[in-house]
Amino acid sequence: MESVPVGEDGTTQGEQALQTTVALDGDGTDIAHARHLATGFLTRVQAEHGLPVSQRALDVTQLVVSELVTNARKYAPGPALLDLRIAGDTVEVSVWDSDPVLPIARAADAGRVGQHGLEIVMAVAQGFEAQREPVGKRITARIALIDDPGGAVTGRQPL
C-alpha cells in the first residue's frame, strides 16, 4: 500500500490518499485475489491509520470488487487493473479493462438469470461512474466506510 498526494478530488490540501493498485492477468484466480486484496487493504487502513471501517463496508467492498472484476474478465480481453483508494470517508473501487464499451444497467427482471452485477453494484454503492479511457474504460464505485446512523445500507439517506 502506498500513500499518494491528492488535491483536486475533494480531499483538503496536504491530506494523503491511501491507495493500492494491482494488475490482474485474466486467469481464474483474479476474482479471489482481488477480494483478498480489498479485505487486506481495508484492514490495514483501519489498523495502521485508525480510519473506521465497518463490517458492512468490508462486505460491500468485497461484493463490488467481485462484480467489477468478474465483468472485466467476462467482457474484456486481456489484463485489467484494480485500484482501491481511500477518499474522505469512502473507499473508491476502480477497475480498468481494455474494452471501450461502457456497461449499461438493464431493467430489473426477476426472471433473468445472471447479468445482475451492475445493478447490484449501483444499489449498494454511494456513487458509481463509468468512463472511457484513451484505451478501454474505467468503472468506479464509491462505498461508505462507516455505517449510516440512520440505517441506510449504502450510507445514503432513503429518499
C-alpha positions in Angstrom: 0.0 0.0 0.0 1.3 3.4 -0.9 0.3 6.9 0.1 0.0 9.4 -2.8 -0.7 13.1 -2.5 -4.1 14.3 -3.8 -5.8 17.6 -4.1 -8.5 18.1 -6.7 -10.9 15.3 -5.7 -12.4 16.6 -2.6 -9.7 16.0 -0.1 -8.0 19.0 1.5 -4.6 20.2 0.6 -1.8 18.3 2.5 -4.1 15.3 3.0 -2.8 12.0 1.8 -4.9 9.4 0.0 -4.2 5.7 0.8 -4.2 3.6 -2.3 -3.2 0.3 -3.8 -3.3 -1.0 -7.4 -2.9 -4.5 -8.7 -2.7 -5.8 -12.3 -5.0 -8.7 -13.0 -3.9 -11.0 -15.8 -7.2 -12.6 -16.5 -6.6 -16.1 -15.1 -9.1 -18.0 -12.9 -7.7 -16.7 -9.6 -8.3 -13.0 -10.3 -11.6 -12.7 -8.5 -10.5 -14.4 -5.3 -7.2 -12.5 -5.4 -8.9 -9.1 -5.8 -11.4 -9.9 -2.9 -8.5 -10.8 -0.6 -6.6 -7.6 -1.7 -9.6 -5.5 -0.9 -10.1 -7.0 2.6 -6.4 -6.7 3.4 -6.3 -3.1 2.2 -9.3 -2.0 4.3 -8.0 -4.0 7.3 -4.6 -2.2 7.0 -6.2 1.2 6.6 -8.1 0.6 9.8 -5.2 -0.8 11.8 -2.4 1.4 10.6 -4.2 4.7 10.0 -7.0 4.5 12.5 -9.8 5.0 10.0 -13.1 3.5 10.9 -14.2 0.7 8.6 -17.5 -1.1 9.3 -18.1 -4.8 8.7 -20.7 -3.7 6.2 -18.0 -1.7 4.3 -15.7 -4.7 4.2 -18.5 -7.0 2.9 -19.9 -4.5 0.4 -16.3 -3.7 -0.9 -15.7 -7.4 -1.4 -19.0 -7.7 -3.3 -18.3 -4.7 -5.5 -14.8 -5.9 -6.3 -16.1 -9.4 -7.2 -18.7 -8.0 -9.5 -16.5 -5.5 -11.3 -13.6 -7.9 -11.7 -15.9 -10.6 -12.9 -17.3 -8.3 -15.5 -13.8 -7.2 -16.7 -12.9 -10.9 -17.0 -16.1 -11.8 -18.8 -16.4 -8.9 -21.2 -12.9 -7.5 -21.9 -10.0 -9.3 -23.5 -6.6 -9.2 -21.7 -5.5 -7.7 -18.4 -7.3 -5.5 -16.0 -6.3 -3.1 -13.2 -7.9 -2.9 -9.8 -7.4 0.3 -7.8 -8.5 0.8 -4.2 -8.3 4.2 -2.8 -9.5 6.0 0.4 -11.1 9.3 -0.4 -12.5 11.0 2.6 -15.0 8.7 4.3 -15.3 6.3 1.3 -13.3 3.7 -0.5 -13.2 4.0 -4.2 -13.0 0.7 -6.1 -11.9 1.2 -9.7 -11.5 -1.4 -12.4 -9.9 -0.6 -15.7 -10.1 -3.0 -18.6 -9.3 -2.9 -22.3 -12.9 -2.9 -23.7 -14.1 0.7 -24.5 -17.8 -0.3 -24.4 -19.4 1.2 -21.4 -21.7 -1.1 -19.4 -25.4 -0.4 -19.3 -27.6 -1.4 -16.4 -30.5 -3.5 -17.6 -34.1 -3.0 -16.4 -34.9 -5.1 -13.4 -36.2 -8.6 -14.4 -36.7 -11.2 -11.7 -36.9 -13.9 -14.4 -33.5 -13.1 -15.8 -30.8 -15.5 -14.8 -27.5 -13.7 -14.3 -26.3 -10.3 -15.6 -27.4 -8.5 -12.4 -23.8 -7.5 -11.3 -24.0 -3.9 -12.4 -27.5 -3.5 -10.8 -26.1 -4.9 -7.6 -23.1 -2.5 -7.6 -25.3 0.5 -8.3 -27.7 -0.5 -5.5 -25.0 -0.8 -2.8 -22.6 1.9 -3.7 -22.7 5.5 -2.6 -21.5 6.6 -6.1 -20.9 5.0 -9.4 -19.4 6.1 -12.7 -18.2 4.6 -15.9 -15.9 6.4 -18.2 -13.9 5.7 -21.4 -10.2 6.0 -21.1 -7.7 6.5 -24.0 -7.6 2.7 -24.1 -10.5 0.8 -22.6 -12.7 2.0 -19.8 -12.7 2.6 -16.0 -15.6 1.7 -13.7 -15.6 3.3 -10.3 -17.8 2.7 -7.3 -17.6 4.6 -4.0 -18.5 2.8 -0.8 -19.0 4.5 2.6 -16.5 3.3 5.2 -18.9 3.6 8.2 -22.5 2.7 8.6 -25.1 5.5 8.4 -26.5 6.2 11.8 -29.9 6.5 10.1 -29.5 2.9 9.0 -29.3 3.4 5.2 -27.3 0.4 3.8 -25.4 2.5 1.2 -24.6 5.3 3.6 -27.2 7.5 1.9 -30.4 8.7 3.4 -33.5 7.0 2.0 -35.5 9.1 -0.5 
